[in-house]
């Protein structure tokens, strides 16, 4: 079986808090170290899910997602 035909996708959540930059840097390092070629950054999952996110709170999550995307895919 040729495993190179498959994507190695990391699925992870990053929360908008004081540790977001550290988490993003750790994700980038992890992807390089373990050969992930795709990252799916998610939000409002499991214990952080409080239902529909108000627009003012959603903006904080979107900022984190954009920052992570920039660092992961540079």
C-alpha positions in Angstrom: 0.0 0.0 0.0 1.4 3.4 -1.0 0.7 5.7 2.0 2.0 8.7 0.1 -1.4 8.8 -1.7 -3.1 9.9 1.6 -3.0 13.2 3.5 -1.8 13.2 7.0 -4.3 15.7 8.5 -4.0 17.2 12.0 -7.4 18.2 13.4 -7.0 20.6 16.3 -8.7 23.5 18.1 -7.0 26.7 19.2 -8.8 28.9 21.6 -8.6 32.7 21.7 -6.7 33.2 25.0 -3.3 34.2 26.3 -1.7 30.9 25.1 -2.8 31.1 21.5 0.6 32.1 20.1 2.3 29.3 22.0 -0.2 26.8 20.8 0.1 27.9 17.2 3.9 27.7 17.3 3.6 24.2 18.9 1.3 23.1 16.1 3.7 24.3 13.4 6.6 22.5 15.1 4.5 19.3 15.5 3.5 19.4 11.8 7.1 19.7 10.6 8.3 17.1 13.0 5.7 14.4 12.3 5.0 15.1 8.6 1.5 16.5 8.7 0.7 18.0 5.3 -2.7 19.4 6.2 -4.1 21.1 9.2 -7.8 21.5 10.1 -8.1 24.2 12.7 -11.6 24.1 14.3 -13.5 26.2 16.8 -16.4 26.0 19.2 -15.8 22.3 19.9 -16.8 20.0 22.8 -16.2 21.7 26.1 -15.8 25.1 24.5 -19.1 24.8 22.7 -21.7 27.1 24.3 -24.1 27.1 21.5 -24.2 29.8 18.8 -21.4 32.2 19.2 -22.3 35.9 19.3 -20.7 37.9 16.5 -18.5 39.9 18.9 -17.0 36.6 20.3 -16.8 35.0 16.9 -14.4 37.8 15.8 -11.9 36.6 18.4 -12.0 33.1 17.2 -11.6 34.2 13.5 -8.5 36.3 14.4 -6.9 33.2 16.0 -7.8 31.1 12.9 -6.3 33.6 10.5 -3.2 33.9 12.6 -2.7 30.2 12.8 -3.4 29.8 9.0 -0.7 32.4 8.3 1.9 30.6 10.4 1.0 27.0 9.5 1.0 27.6 5.7 3.9 30.0 5.3 
